[in-house]
Amino acid sequence: MTLRFNHLLLAAMMLIATAAQAGESGTTVKADTLKAAPFSDAKVIATLPSGAKVEILKKDGGWYQVKSPQGNGWIRLLSIRRGGAKATSAGSELSGLSGLASGRSGTGRVVATTGIRGLNEEQLKAAKYDEKQVTLAESYLTSRADAKKFAASAKLAARQLDYLPDPSTGESK
Amino acid sequence: MKTMTIKYLAFLCLALSLSRAQAFDLGQELRNAARDLQKPGSSKVLGGYSEAEEVAIGRQIAGNLLGAAPLVPDRQLQKYVNNVGRWVASQSERPDLAWHFGVIDSRDINAFAAPGGYIFVTAGLYRLLNDEAELSGVLAHEIGHVIKKHHLKILQQSKIVDLGGKLIGKQVGGDEKISNLIGSGAEIVSRSLDKGAEFEADRIGVVLAARAGYDAYGLPGVLQQIGHTAKDDSSSVALLFKTHPHPDERLARLGDAMDSRFDGIKGQTVEKRLYRIK
């Protein structure tokens, strides 16, 4: 009997999980290949044309796992524009993928308690200098050494990487 | 020969603009300018200010911006963004600048950089973030503006354009001479940089975040989120969209620039540590 109940619970949980994953729709912004795995040299499943509709299932680094009429697979994150017509049952689409990517589906977003004011050009132009606030902002300074410790505590290690060339000029800056 | 002429012109512009500002030690500026001119391709010719002057200008812009939207009163939050920001800035060419970061109390979705390393993210943008890698990407984009001196350069340009124009902002507060330079309040942060500068800051942003050990796709993730949010709440991104190319265009450019270069580079998202605004 208990076993049966557990089964039901499991089934219910799986249903919820599937509902959460049937997340967000997306559209390809350019033609790109659908791969069997999130690597550039993975097997090509299909080539999606620009403007193809997909369903985003999961994110991994620079890749989205998607469901498409041509099959399921991985496509470069930057080849997809998120959003489309499809509304999800689990609240707004805003909470859809972000929750999915971070495993926080269903928690929803905290309603803003601060940050009620906007910040438009007129407000910026009319702004009066606030010395107290600058001093306060400066009081939170983190030293280079402390930043390094902070990084190490999340096992973040610095690495060498060149800046990206500008594709429109072919020159590196 | 051609280079000589260009340099001479640049020098002339600099001298002209300085004579208008008069705020700074002209002799020293000219010595600095002369020194800078000897370095070919130095961006300092355009920037034109010493580091101390750059910081003084940035500090005043920061003070004006904070006058419009103060810091979110949450010490832990502010300390957290300074930790992340300083670590990312440590991967840049200016690791020893006294970098300052803050989250400001506004529902607008935006981020701002002022010269000298003053960087602010609105609470509206902060709330969109899913992990620390995304925060690192946003801050790294702004760090890119600072290290490339994009805002200093528009100040320089506006001074040249404004030659003969009226002086404004006498009682704005802070340093009057700098007020004369930057104009009313924090208006300067609502001015658009050219698109090329934004694309450049995006390219720098993904690299600095990746150098710091983060997932390089944090910034692209935020841009996708912003493009998406815009459909539901256009007022919160009005200023951002006015001053920046559309996120779709930025993503397309980033896609071309990143291509497959980050394929072998796995980074961390550091999702659990992201500080949540209460």
Interface residues (C-beta under 8 A of the other chain):
Chain A: V29 K30 F39 S40 K59 G61 G62 R76 L77 L78 S79 R81 R82 G83 S92 E93 L94 S98 A101 S102 G103 R104 R109 V110 A112 T113 T114 G115 I116 R117 G118 L119 N120 E121 Q123 L124 K125 A126 A127 K128 Y129 D130 E131 Q133 V134 L136 A137 E138 Y140 L141 T142 S143 R144 D146 A147 K148 F150 A151 A154 K155 L156 A157 A158 R159 Q160 L161 D162 Y163 L164 P165 D166 P167 S168 K173
Chain B: R59 Q60 A62 G63 N64 L65 L66 G67 A68 A69 P70 L71 V72 P73 R75 Q78 K79 N82 N83 V84 G85 R86 W87 S90 Q91 P95 D96 A98 W99 H100 F101 G102 I104 D105 S106 R107 D108 N110 Y118 T122 A123 G124 R127 L128 N130 D131 E132 V172 G173 G174 S184 G185 A186 E187 V189 S190 G196 F199 E200 R203 I204 V206 V207 A210 R211 A212 G213 Y214 D215 A216 Y217 P220 G221 Q224 Q225 G227 H228 T229 K231 D232 S235 S236 A238 L239 D248 L251 A252 R253 L254 G255 D256 A257 M258 S260 R261 F262 D263 I265 K266 G267 Q268 T269 V270 E271 R273 R276 I277 K278
